[in-house]
Amino acid sequence: MAGALLHIESWRIHVLAIGLKAPVRWAGHSESQIEVVLLDLRTSNGARGVSEMTVRPKWHGETTAGLVEALNERLLPQLRDVDLHDQIAFIHTLSGETQSALARALADMAREDILAQVANLPLQDNMVRSAPFASARDRPAPASARFSCTITRSDPQAMAQEAEYL
């Protein structure tokens, strides 16, 4: 099935507002909820690619509404004409979306999810296999790649204690 043309047939965008058990304090502001945008792509062969992004305007310089508009009105309609197997055409189309880095990231990850399904591989394994550099393709993904986190707000011990509470 990998040789057949693979096009986006439809998509759905879900915006979720997730309340936090306790406010998270950042330098200069706090959050009592987070907004998550979930992109659900459906393809011509029945594959489904899903990606998600937490939208933090103070970090990303984008709003949830702007991200949804970028996806619905600009990027995804253009990607409908692109064979998802064609990485060069896909990247060229992505690069045309200059206003929303988050839209590009969501579309890219949903495409990776679709390609992994078509290849009948776990997402992580397919991404390593299709890495542009031979050295990355020749080694399995490390176990540590299955989980990542960012600690940016405070002393790691204090954040670990706060995470236990939340």
Buried (B, 14 or more C-beta within 10 A) or exposed (E): EEEEEBBBEEBEBEEEEEEEEEEBEBEEEEBEEBBBBBBBBBBBBEBEBBBBBBBBEEEBEBBBEBBBBBBEEBBBEBBEEBEBBEBEBBEEBBEEBEBBBBBBBBBBBBBBBBBBBBBEBEBBEBBBBBBEEEEEEEEEBEEEEEEEEEEEEBEEEEBEEBEEEE
